Amino acid sequence: MKKKSSKSPRTQAIHGEFLSQSWEFSHHLIPPMTASTTFRLGSLERGAEGFSTFGAQKTDSPIWIYDRLEEPTTKMLEDQLALLEKGECAVTFGSGMGAIASTLMSLLKAGDKVVAHKTLYGCTYSLLTNWLPRLQIKNSLIDVNDFKVLEKELADPATRVVYFESVSNPILEIADLEKIASLVKAANKKRKKENQIYTVVDNTFATPWALRPIEWGIDFVIQSLTKNISGFGTEMGGAVIAPKEHESMLRVARKDFGAIIHPYSAWHILVYGISTQAIRFEQQQSTALKVSQFLEKHPKVQSVTYPGLKTHPQFKLAKKYLKSPENTFAPGTMISFQLKGDMKKCQKFVDDIAKNSYAITLAVSLGLTKTLIEVPGFMTHSAIPTEKRGESGIDPRAIRLSIGLENAQDIIADLEEALKKI
Ligand SMILES: Cc1ncc(COP(=O)(O)O)c(C=O)c1O
């Protein structure tokens, strides 16, 4: 058997584990797509073994039972994700929110507290502030880069999870992962095994091509596979990359919550998404730098936030954490900017793009081959109450750009055209 360990992540993203226990496909160049909701079991004994060992099955002889439990194509996708995020195992879900909700509900119980960064994707904010409190799970929203405040929260016996986005949506703050992980580890030394605090990091904006949080001591990594990893805007999916000892719990949670990914989506993400992610990300990133430099110089633009610009308030942290597996600076494909003037100007500009731009589309989601523009305060982050937007650092006039694979000059020309009209 050929060895994968000596190969670079760029090559591993294409060839994966090379041989998989999930499917015997020595004659296939591409793994087959399976679509069977249930599986033939050779004997009652084997069926009973499948149920009794579910979640803790040894992968050298997988027992497939029912799609909602586990499924071969999904398992191959999970092996690939674990490989790229440098984790021990991965469990996939029907969406990024499915992964976030299932992970948090697996780790927390009534009376516990999740300490989270104050700026979060809108639906994550809603999960923490609307849904988890119904189960008596408390939350505290802080600046996780304010270490004094964080240490105080870690000293609270109720704190069990520290949750944040490695690069925050939508304002592109960089979390100091190494420092946060070390503070949590220090706090855990004073706690019993059953009361450990876990770090859970949403790495969707960065993707494993720009940042691998586990390398910095983080426990659980979340990905919305709907975004850059699938990349074409056709699939929904989510994943948590986790320590092996939590795999069983996460698989049982997925089974009971029913938050599974469809094998068709798993296949597309595995075959088309993962194998092309590095090259898409690099191209989009090189365009993002050009677009952010154009915006920064434009007289009608008040401010631009892009981790690749020296003016990013955490440029030093960006340089430390945002690196491709080949050790090149990887500031990503997302830009946030504000125009001079009031909300009316912002609206006029965005409406003009929606109506007249060819290369830029007004739409939510991100990381796709098409460049997308949106206004988070009124769209993706509208679940955050208006009076809390200030605390979250989300200016209502902030505009988010997700850079696609179009020619950079065409994107810039469309922005320039719309800027002329305000
Ligand atoms: C940072 C981040 N995390 C999680 C999600 C949720 O992902 P999904 O839409 O796949 O549920 C999103 C969606 O936009 C996101 O931007």
The ligand as a Tripos MOL2 file, in Angstrom:
@<TRIPOS>MOLECULE
LIG
   16    16     1     0     0
SMALL
NO_CHARGES

@<TRIPOS>ATOM
      1 C1        -19.1730   31.1160   10.2080 C.3       1 LIG1
      2 C2        -20.3770   30.2790    9.9350 C.ar      1 LIG1
      3 N1        -20.5940   29.1920   10.6870 N.ar      1 LIG1
      4 C3        -21.6640   28.3890   10.4870 C.ar      1 LIG1
      5 C4        -22.5820   28.6660    9.5070 C.ar      1 LIG1
      6 C5        -23.7600   27.7600    9.3370 C.3       1 LIG1
      7 O1        -23.5830   26.9370    8.2230 O.3       1 LIG1
      8 P1        -24.8100   26.2720    7.4330 P.3       1 LIG1
      9 O2        -25.4830   27.3550    6.6640 O.co2     1 LIG1
     10 O3        -24.1530   25.2190    6.5990 O.co2     1 LIG1
     11 O4        -25.7170   25.6930    8.4710 O.co2     1 LIG1
     12 C6        -22.4060   29.7820    8.6800 C.ar      1 LIG1
     13 C7        -23.3780   30.1090    7.6460 C.2       1 LIG1
     14 O5        -23.3120   31.1230    6.9940 O.2       1 LIG1
     15 C8        -21.2740   30.6120    8.9100 C.ar      1 LIG1
     16 O6        -21.0430   31.7060    8.1710 O.3       1 LIG1
@<TRIPOS>BOND
     1     1     2 1
     2     2     3 ar
     3     2    15 ar
     4     3     4 ar
     5     4     5 ar
     6     5     6 1
     7     5    12 ar
     8     6     7 1
     9     7     8 1
    10     8     9 2
    11     8    10 1
    12     8    11 1
    13    12    13 1
    14    12    15 ar
    15    13    14 2
    16    15    16 1
@<TRIPOS>SUBSTRUCTURE
     1 LIG1         1 GROUP 0 **** ****
